């Protein structure tokens, strides 16, 4: 028998692959319901929990509203420093068309909080895909700068003339100098190739680039002649945007992999799952109602017919394709 408390009933997992099932009583306040379940899971020391898109079935609530309220509750819960036990939160979306609403809700938070030390998007990622338990410390970012000094020797008829010339030269230099700072949490994720790109920009454009990854979020300060500073600024912003786009694509691929799995028929007459990137591309193509998509299977190029679910190579070989929706989750 279940135990009724705080507007929900907890029962055993039964035939489902979970230890407990929390049954929510009908309520239009989705945020409140999610918050109560999260607090209950933390109190019971559960490590993971999975939600359906609450209220989008017979209750008929808007998927966009439900997405916002569910993510609001998760963000508020995840922001609490007292959270110790609950490590993974999943939202299982059975209707593929609702994926866009949840993805847009997450993206909206990322755009509005991309410069915060602990952005909502970072908090959401840590709970949706598990907290990073690694204790490995990041290596400090070191960018060497070779400074070429220029010496002016000023001669004049009087000290007053020399001082005037020195002042004029200093003013001229300062008018051409500029300094700007980029603040973004992705700077902390720069790898060796990106550090090498910064070093190359510094060398070619004769600017000074200073990285401070001890701040939260970390900063990059660029100083030098104005036109060179702005050139380097645009290059670094483009590099950060590319990292952000890649991270979004990875997150999107993770979301799709929780909804659907695309497979191809292997050599042993068993279906083999595509990698997450190809899985996302196939699902994107299907949602966009594209007739074909080029993929790689066993290091060979194939053209997938999304209507017949068959892949063909340029030598006439055909491989059957399968699309399987994931309708099971754990609580």
VEXFITI-583976 format. One record per residue (C-alpha): chain; x, y, z; residue in one letter. Coordinates in Angstrom, 1 decimal. Layout:
// residues N
> A;X;Y;Z;a
...
// end
This chain:
// residues 331
> A;0.0;0.0;0.0;x
> A;1.1;3.5;-0.7;x
> A;1.8;6.2;1.8;x
> A;-0.1;9.5;1.3;x
> A;1.8;12.7;2.2;x
> A;2.3;16.2;0.9;x
> A;-0.1;15.7;-2.1;x
> A;1.5;12.6;-3.4;x
> A;1.6;8.8;-2.8;x
> A;4.8;6.7;-2.8;x
> A;4.6;3.1;-3.8;x
> A;7.1;0.3;-4.7;x
> A;8.6;0.2;-8.2;x
> A;6.7;-2.9;-9.2;x
> A;7.7;-4.1;-12.6;x
> A;9.4;-0.9;-13.5;x
> A;13.2;-0.5;-13.3;x
> A;13.1;1.7;-10.3;x
> A;12.9;1.4;-6.5;x
> A;9.9;3.7;-5.9;x
> A;7.1;5.4;-7.8;x
> A;5.8;8.8;-6.6;x
> A;2.2;9.4;-7.8;x
> A;1.2;13.0;-7.8;x
> A;-2.3;14.2;-7.1;x
> A;-4.0;16.4;-9.7;x
> A;-2.7;20.0;-9.4;x
> A;-2.2;22.8;-11.9;x
> A;0.9;24.1;-10.0;x
> A;3.5;22.1;-11.8;x
> A;6.4;23.9;-10.2;x
> A;5.1;23.2;-6.7;x
> A;4.6;19.5;-7.5;x
> A;8.2;19.1;-8.9;x
> A;9.7;20.9;-5.9;x
> A;7.9;18.6;-3.5;x
> A;9.1;15.5;-5.2;x
> A;12.7;16.8;-5.4;x
> A;12.7;17.6;-1.7;x
> A;11.2;14.2;-0.9;x
> A;13.9;12.5;-3.0;x
> A;16.6;14.4;-1.2;x
> A;15.1;13.6;2.2;x
> A;14.9;9.9;1.3;x
> A;18.5;10.1;0.0;x
> A;17.6;8.9;-3.5;x
> A;20.4;9.4;-6.0;x
> A;18.2;9.9;-9.2;x
> A;14.7;10.8;-10.2;x
> A;12.8;10.9;-13.5;x
> A;9.8;13.0;-14.4;x
> A;7.3;12.9;-17.3;x
> A;6.2;16.2;-18.8;x
> A;3.7;16.7;-15.9;x
> A;0.3;18.2;-16.9;x
> A;0.7;17.8;-20.7;x
> A;-1.7;14.8;-20.9;x
> A;-5.3;14.9;-19.7;x
> A;-4.7;18.1;-17.8;x
> A;-4.1;19.8;-21.1;x
> A;-1.5;22.3;-19.9;x
> A;0.8;24.1;-22.4;x
> A;4.1;22.2;-23.0;x
> A;6.0;25.5;-23.0;x
> A;4.5;26.5;-19.6;x
> A;5.2;23.1;-18.2;x
> A;8.8;23.2;-19.4;x
> A;9.4;26.6;-17.8;x
> A;7.8;25.6;-14.4;x
> A;9.6;22.2;-14.2;x
> A;13.0;23.8;-15.0;x
> A;12.3;26.7;-12.6;x
> A;11.7;24.1;-9.8;x
> A;14.8;22.1;-10.7;x
> A;17.0;25.2;-10.8;x
> A;15.8;26.4;-7.4;x
> A;16.4;23.0;-5.9;x
> A;19.8;22.6;-7.5;x
> A;20.9;26.0;-6.3;x
> A;20.5;24.9;-2.6;x
> A;23.8;24.3;-1.0;x
> A;22.1;21.7;1.3;x
> A;21.5;19.3;-1.6;x
> A;23.8;16.3;-1.0;x
> A;22.1;13.1;-2.2;x
> A;20.2;13.7;-5.4;x
> A;22.7;13.7;-8.2;x
> A;20.7;13.1;-11.4;x
> A;17.4;14.5;-12.6;x
> A;15.8;13.3;-15.8;x
> A;12.7;14.6;-17.7;x
> A;11.3;11.8;-19.9;x
> A;9.5;13.3;-22.9;x
> A;7.2;10.8;-24.7;x
> A;5.9;13.2;-27.3;x
> A;8.8;14.2;-29.6;x
> A;7.2;17.4;-30.6;x
> A;7.5;18.6;-27.0;x
> A;11.3;18.4;-27.1;x
> A;11.6;21.8;-28.7;x
> A;9.7;23.4;-25.8;x
> A;12.0;22.0;-23.2;x
> A;15.1;22.6;-25.3;x
> A;14.1;26.3;-25.8;x
> A;13.4;26.7;-22.1;x
> A;16.9;25.5;-21.3;x
> A;18.5;27.6;-24.0;x
> A;16.6;30.7;-22.8;x
> A;18.2;30.2;-19.4;x
> A;21.6;29.7;-20.9;x
> A;21.3;33.0;-22.9;x
> A;20.2;35.0;-19.9;x
> A;22.8;33.6;-17.5;x
> A;25.8;32.8;-19.7;x
> A;28.0;35.3;-17.7;x
> A;26.9;34.2;-14.2;x
> A;29.5;32.3;-12.0;x
> A;27.1;29.4;-11.6;x
> A;24.7;29.9;-14.5;x
> A;21.3;28.1;-14.5;x
> A;22.4;26.2;-17.6;x
> A;25.5;24.8;-15.8;x
> A;23.3;23.8;-12.8;x
> A;20.8;22.1;-15.1;x
> A;23.5;20.2;-17.0;x
> A;25.1;19.0;-13.8;x
> A;21.8;17.4;-12.7;x
> A;20.5;16.2;-16.1;x
> A;23.7;14.4;-17.0;x
> A;25.1;13.8;-13.6;x
> A;27.5;15.8;-11.5;x
> A;31.2;15.6;-12.4;x
> A;32.9;13.7;-9.6;x
> A;36.4;14.3;-10.9;x
> A;38.8;15.9;-8.5;x
> A;41.4;16.6;-11.1;x
> A;42.4;20.3;-11.0;x
> A;42.7;22.2;-14.2;x
> A;46.1;23.2;-15.3;x
> A;46.7;27.0;-15.0;x
> A;46.5;28.8;-18.3;x
> A;49.9;30.3;-19.2;x
> A;50.3;32.7;-22.1;x
> A;53.8;34.0;-22.5;x
> A;54.4;37.5;-23.8;x
> A;57.6;38.7;-25.4;x
> A;57.7;42.4;-24.9;x
> A;59.7;44.5;-27.5;x
> A;60.6;47.8;-25.9;x
> A;60.9;51.0;-28.0;x
> A;63.1;53.8;-26.7;x
> A;62.6;57.4;-27.6;x
> A;65.6;59.8;-27.1;x
> A;64.4;63.4;-27.1;x
> A;66.8;66.3;-27.6;x
> A;65.8;70.0;-27.6;x
> A;66.9;73.5;-27.0;x
> A;65.4;73.5;-23.5;x
> A;64.0;71.2;-20.9;x
> A;60.6;72.8;-21.5;x
> A;60.7;71.8;-25.2;x
> A;61.9;68.2;-24.2;x
> A;59.0;67.9;-21.7;x
> A;56.5;69.1;-24.3;x
> A;57.7;66.6;-26.9;x
> A;57.6;63.8;-24.3;x
> A;54.1;64.8;-23.3;x
> A;53.0;64.9;-27.0;x
> A;54.4;61.4;-27.7;x
> A;52.7;59.9;-24.6;x
> A;49.4;61.5;-25.6;x
> A;49.8;60.1;-29.1;x
> A;50.5;56.6;-27.8;x
> A;47.6;56.7;-25.3;x
> A;45.2;57.8;-28.1;x
> A;46.1;54.6;-30.1;x
> A;45.9;52.3;-27.1;x
> A;42.9;50.3;-26.0;x
> A;42.0;47.7;-23.5;x
> A;38.9;45.4;-23.3;x
> A;37.9;42.4;-21.2;x
> A;36.0;39.3;-22.1;x
> A;34.2;37.4;-19.3;x
> A;32.8;34.0;-19.9;x
> A;32.8;30.7;-18.0;x
> A;33.8;28.8;-21.2;x
> A;37.2;30.3;-20.9;x
> A;38.0;27.9;-18.2;x
> A;37.5;25.1;-20.7;x
> A;40.1;26.3;-23.1;x
> A;42.4;23.5;-24.2;x
> A;45.9;23.5;-25.6;x
> A;44.8;24.3;-29.2;x
> A;42.8;27.3;-28.1;x
> A;45.7;28.6;-25.9;x
> A;47.9;28.2;-28.9;x
> A;45.5;30.2;-31.0;x
> A;45.6;33.0;-28.4;x
> A;49.4;32.9;-28.4;x
> A;49.4;33.2;-32.2;x
> A;47.0;36.2;-32.1;x
> A;49.2;37.9;-29.5;x
> A;52.3;37.4;-31.6;x
> A;50.8;38.4;-35.0;x
> A;48.8;41.4;-33.8;x
> A;51.4;42.7;-31.2;x
> A;48.8;42.8;-28.4;x
> A;49.0;41.7;-24.8;x
> A;46.5;38.9;-23.8;x
> A;46.1;38.2;-20.1;x
> A;44.1;35.2;-18.9;x
> A;42.8;35.0;-15.3;x
> A;41.1;31.6;-14.6;x
> A;41.1;32.2;-10.9;x
> A;38.1;34.5;-11.2;x
> A;34.6;33.2;-11.4;x
> A;33.8;33.5;-14.3;x
> A;37.3;33.7;-15.7;x
> A;38.5;36.7;-17.8;x
> A;40.6;37.5;-20.8;x
> A;42.0;41.0;-21.0;x
> A;43.3;42.3;-24.4;x
> A;45.4;45.5;-24.6;x
> A;47.3;47.2;-27.4;x
> A;46.7;49.4;-30.5;x
> A;42.9;49.8;-30.8;x
> A;42.5;48.3;-34.3;x
> A;44.5;45.2;-33.3;x
> A;42.6;44.9;-30.0;x
> A;39.2;44.9;-31.7;x
> A;40.5;42.3;-34.3;x
> A;41.6;40.0;-31.5;x
> A;38.4;40.6;-29.6;x
> A;36.3;39.4;-32.5;x
> A;38.5;36.3;-33.0;x
> A;38.2;35.3;-29.4;x
> A;34.4;35.9;-29.3;x
> A;34.1;33.8;-32.4;x
> A;36.1;31.0;-30.7;x
> A;33.9;31.2;-27.6;x
> A;30.8;31.1;-29.7;x
> A;32.0;28.1;-31.5;x
> A;32.6;26.4;-28.2;x
> A;29.1;27.4;-27.0;x
> A;27.5;26.0;-30.3;x
> A;29.4;22.7;-29.9;x
> A;28.3;22.4;-26.3;x
> A;24.7;23.1;-27.3;x
> A;24.9;20.5;-30.0;x
> A;26.3;18.0;-27.5;x
> A;23.5;18.8;-25.1;x
> A;20.9;18.4;-27.9;x
> A;22.4;15.1;-28.9;x
> A;22.1;13.9;-25.3;x
> A;18.5;15.0;-25.2;x
> A;17.7;13.2;-28.4;x
> A;19.5;10.0;-27.2;x
> A;17.1;9.9;-24.2;x
> A;14.1;10.1;-26.5;x
> A;14.9;7.9;-29.6;x
> A;17.6;5.5;-30.8;x
> A;18.4;5.1;-34.5;x
> A;20.0;1.7;-35.4;x
> A;21.5;-0.1;-38.4;x
> A;21.5;-3.8;-39.1;x
> A;24.9;-5.2;-38.3;x
> A;26.8;-8.2;-39.6;x
> A;25.3;-10.6;-37.1;x
> A;21.7;-9.7;-38.0;x
> A;21.5;-7.6;-34.9;x
> A;20.8;-3.9;-34.8;x
> A;23.6;-1.6;-33.7;x
> A;23.0;1.9;-32.3;x
> A;24.4;4.9;-34.2;x
> A;26.6;7.3;-32.2;x
> A;24.8;10.2;-30.5;x
> A;25.9;12.7;-33.1;x
> A;24.5;10.7;-36.0;x
> A;21.4;9.8;-33.9;x
> A;20.7;13.5;-33.5;x
> A;21.2;14.2;-37.2;x
> A;18.9;11.4;-38.2;x
> A;16.2;12.6;-35.8;x
> A;16.6;16.2;-37.0;x
> A;16.2;15.1;-40.6;x
> A;13.1;13.2;-39.7;x
> A;11.5;16.1;-37.8;x
> A;12.4;18.4;-40.8;x
> A;10.7;15.9;-43.1;x
> A;13.9;15.5;-45.2;x
> A;13.8;12.5;-47.6;x
> A;17.5;11.6;-47.3;x
> A;20.5;12.0;-45.1;x
> A;24.1;11.0;-45.7;x
> A;25.7;9.0;-42.8;x
> A;28.8;6.9;-42.1;x
> A;28.3;3.2;-41.3;x
> A;31.5;1.1;-40.6;x
> A;33.6;3.9;-42.1;x
> A;31.7;3.9;-45.3;x
> A;29.4;6.5;-46.8;x
> A;25.7;5.7;-47.0;x
> A;22.6;7.6;-48.1;x
> A;19.6;6.9;-45.8;x
> A;16.1;7.0;-47.3;x
> A;14.1;8.2;-44.3;x
> A;10.8;7.0;-45.9;x
> A;11.9;3.4;-46.5;x
> A;14.4;3.3;-43.6;x
> A;17.1;1.9;-45.8;x
> A;20.7;3.0;-46.3;x
> A;22.4;2.6;-49.7;x
> A;26.1;2.9;-50.6;x
> A;27.5;3.8;-54.1;x
> A;28.1;0.1;-54.8;x
> A;24.4;-0.9;-54.4;x
> A;24.7;-2.4;-50.9;x
> A;21.6;-1.8;-48.8;x
> A;21.4;-1.8;-45.0;x
> A;18.1;-1.7;-43.0;x
> A;17.6;1.1;-40.6;x
> A;15.5;1.1;-37.4;x
> A;14.1;3.9;-35.2;x
> A;13.2;3.0;-31.7;x
> A;11.6;5.4;-29.2;x
> A;12.6;5.3;-25.6;x
> A;9.5;5.0;-23.4;x
> A;11.0;3.8;-20.2;x
> A;12.7;5.9;-17.5;x
> A;13.7;5.4;-13.9;x
> A;12.6;7.2;-10.7;x
// end
